[in-house]
Amino acid sequence: MAFDIDRYTATSVRVEWDDLDLDAFERDPLPPESLRTLRYMTDVEYHTVCYTRDLLTTPSHREADVSAFMTMWNREEFWHGEALAAVLARHGVTVDYDELRAKRVKLGWKDRIDPIKQSVAGALVGTDFVAVHMSWGAANEWSAITAYQRMAELERHPVLAELLRRIAKQEARHVAFYTSQARQRLAASRRAQQVTRFALQRFWAPVGSSIMREDEVRHVMGQLMAGPEGRRAARKVDDSISSMPGLGGLTIVQDALVRLGVAA
Amino acid sequence: MGFDVREFARSAQGSLRGELDLEAFAAHPLPPAVADGVAVLGRLEGATMDVLRNMLVTATHKDARVTAFLVTWAYERFWVADAYAAIAAACGRPVGTGADVAGSAESQARADAPEQADAPELPDAAEPAEVGARRARGPGPVRRAFAGFVQGQAIVGAHLTALLVDDVVLGAIAARLVETSRAGQDTAGRANGDGGAGAAYAATEALAAAVERVERITARHDAFLREEVGARLRDDRRARRLPARELRRWPLPLGAGAVPETERDALLGLAFGGDAGREAAAAVVAEVGAVPELEATARVVATRLRAATGADATHAT
């Protein structure tokens, strides 16, 4: 079913947490390893605007639906960052704009060259390149939902679980947009399937890999995706990705876990 | 205490449709030229992704406070665009919803056409609308990204200046649309012998109310932009040189690449042509020039408006 962009824009809101009892974290704080993972998630959510930058270098930005989605999506993800930062603040961890800026500055040349690479690749591949971005976005959003669900399962903290449920619910609408776009574009072009398959297989890495140190990525994946339950969750994401036209058999999430040395 | 970006983001304004008197437009549509102008203005307001595309490939994307503002700014502009689209649609101009106006000039006609990453060389076969739109957009993200390597942090002030100028120009266009509609209504009223209370009265006042509502939204954008521009240009000689130079490389209004050339020129002619238009253009130039360190930028704005309309924005009385 086609994604209803008008309905999405009309109902897009910032995630609410004012009604949640954040004082609960003072009575029942999260352990350091979970705070480290939450910090990673916060940075990734705030960093969405940088992923937007890469998307905007493709021809997709000219399409009204895509442009409308990106406007709302960016805002929702920004508020996910704010919500997670509020939880961290209750544990004495401050995330402010200056610190985020310092982290982005540290990313260096690779970060500065990325949009140029994306733009050139988009120009060489043409509109089929949009399928790569949409499939990539779907994989990232599926991974994000899975990560939030796993965090809620592992921590069993009622307030955190409710907040993560609300965030994951919004991420599910993002998945709906990306998969609707990706399926349509992949189904329409054999070349789009080939390019997307190649790009995902060759370059995809867990969300946040391009902005966080590898030991942080390994920590988060180790906490959330290790063991039989973690692997089952990873397999579910892979199954969703490989259900898209031309992407059958891809196991990019499980492959990434193996590369990172995350125990099965 | 500086501008509170978090509070701005928290209290962002969403859809304005519930506040618009759309029935007034349906009962007494605005004059066709004004209704068309409102439709184009909506597309200029909604072209935020066209603008961000070129800003985020530079150091601007690294400043988390600025990107937090931009995320909310784009959201509010989306709904401003939607409001103008709703008004134009109620006047019988089929422009659709905010999602429909958030795309760009060729999005409807050439959604599937390949785009060059940076297109200084235009293909011979390019359609006139495509050629015009590319020219209007100015350099693409690759050239801007390379330039950004050299410009460093100083470019952020130039981008924020461009956004401020855009707000001033779009605000002036909106005000001129109201004035033009009022003038039409007075003429119709005199012709009908009813002292100016012609058929378009209700629609004009509904447009004036909508424009005033939009002004209250953009006032917060301007507050942030003026504060940031002031702080960034005050102590940095390099940053002070960039806004005027950079503005020459941007379309004006910034979203002009999202609108077909003929429609854009018609709107700019309506807003800044003629005696009243020249006065409005001069007021825009004066407002920009009154911002500390933006005298040179104001001169560029004057030149750009003169080029767009054939009017001299610097010598209006």
Boltz contact constraints between the chains, C-beta under 6 A:
constraints:
  - contact:
      token1: [A, 5]
      token2: [B, 99]
      max_distance: 6.0
  - contact:
      token1: [A, 6]
      token2: [B, 97]
      max_distance: 6.0
  - contact:
      token1: [A, 6]
      token2: [B, 99]
      max_distance: 6.0
  - contact:
      token1: [A, 9]
      token2: [B, 99]
      max_distance: 6.0
  - contact:
      token1: [A, 49]
      token2: [B, 67]
      max_distance: 6.0
  - contact:
      token1: [A, 50]
      token2: [B, 61]
      max_distance: 6.0
  - contact:
      token1: [A, 53]
      token2: [B, 56]
      max_distance: 6.0
  - contact:
      token1: [A, 53]
      token2: [B, 61]
      max_distance: 6.0
  - contact:
      token1: [A, 56]
      token2: [B, 53]
      max_distance: 6.0
  - contact:
      token1: [A, 57]
      token2: [B, 141]
      max_distance: 6.0
  - contact:
      token1: [A, 59]
      token2: [B, 115]
      max_distance: 6.0
  - contact:
      token1: [A, 61]
      token2: [B, 49]
      max_distance: 6.0
  - contact:
      token1: [A, 61]
      token2: [B, 53]
      max_distance: 6.0
  - contact:
      token1: [A, 62]
      token2: [B, 103]
      max_distance: 6.0
  - contact:
      token1: [A, 62]
      token2: [B, 104]
      max_distance: 6.0
  - contact:
      token1: [A, 62]
      token2: [B, 107]
      max_distance: 6.0
  - contact:
      token1: [A, 63]
      token2: [B, 103]
      max_distance: 6.0
  - contact:
      token1: [A, 63]
      token2: [B, 107]
      max_distance: 6.0
  - contact:
      token1: [A, 63]
      token2: [B, 111]
      max_distance: 6.0
  - contact:
      token1: [A, 64]
      token2: [B, 99]
      max_distance: 6.0
  - contact:
      token1: [A, 64]
      token2: [B, 100]
      max_distance: 6.0
  - contact:
      token1: [A, 64]
      token2: [B, 102]
      max_distance: 6.0
  - contact:
      token1: [A, 64]
      token2: [B, 103]
      max_distance: 6.0
  - contact:
      token1: [A, 64]
      token2: [B, 107]
      max_distance: 6.0
  - contact:
      token1: [A, 67]
      token2: [B, 49]
      max_distance: 6.0
  - contact:
      token1: [A, 67]
      token2: [B, 102]
      max_distance: 6.0
  - contact:
      token1: [A, 67]
      token2: [B, 103]
      max_distance: 6.0
  - contact:
      token1: [A, 68]
      token2: [B, 99]
      max_distance: 6.0
  - contact:
      token1: [A, 68]
      token2: [B, 102]
      max_distance: 6.0
  - contact:
      token1: [A, 71]
      token2: [B, 74]
      max_distance: 6.0
  - contact:
      token1: [A, 71]
      token2: [B, 75]
      max_distance: 6.0
  - contact:
      token1: [A, 71]
      token2: [B, 78]
      max_distance: 6.0
  - contact:
      token1: [A, 74]
      token2: [B, 71]
      max_distance: 6.0
  - contact:
      token1: [A, 75]
      token2: [B, 71]
      max_distance: 6.0
  - contact:
      token1: [A, 75]
      token2: [B, 75]
      max_distance: 6.0
  - contact:
      token1: [A, 78]
      token2: [B, 71]
      max_distance: 6.0
  - contact:
      token1: [A, 97]
      token2: [B, 64]
      max_distance: 6.0
  - contact:
      token1: [A, 97]
      token2: [B, 65]
      max_distance: 6.0
  - contact:
      token1: [A, 100]
      token2: [B, 64]
      max_distance: 6.0
  - contact:
      token1: [A, 101]
      token2: [B, 62]
      max_distance: 6.0
  - contact:
      token1: [A, 101]
      token2: [B, 63]
      max_distance: 6.0
  - contact:
      token1: [A, 101]
      token2: [B, 64]
      max_distance: 6.0
  - contact:
      token1: [A, 104]
      token2: [B, 62]
      max_distance: 6.0
  - contact:
      token1: [A, 105]
      token2: [B, 62]
      max_distance: 6.0
  - contact:
      token1: [A, 115]
      token2: [B, 57]
      max_distance: 6.0
  - contact:
      token1: [A, 115]
      token2: [B, 141]
      max_distance: 6.0
  - contact:
      token1: [A, 115]
      token2: [B, 145]
      max_distance: 6.0
  - contact:
      token1: [A, 116]
      token2: [B, 142]
      max_distance: 6.0
  - contact:
      token1: [A, 116]
      token2: [B, 145]
      max_distance: 6.0
  - contact:
      token1: [A, 119]
      token2: [B, 117]
      max_distance: 6.0
  - contact:
      token1: [A, 119]
      token2: [B, 141]
      max_distance: 6.0
  - contact:
      token1: [A, 119]
      token2: [B, 142]
      max_distance: 6.0
  - contact:
      token1: [A, 120]
      token2: [B, 117]
      max_distance: 6.0
  - contact:
      token1: [A, 123]
      token2: [B, 116]
      max_distance: 6.0
  - contact:
      token1: [A, 123]
      token2: [B, 117]
      max_distance: 6.0
  - contact:
      token1: [A, 126]
      token2: [B, 114]
      max_distance: 6.0
  - contact:
      token1: [A, 127]
      token2: [B, 112]
      max_distance: 6.0
  - contact:
      token1: [A, 127]
      token2: [B, 114]
      max_distance: 6.0
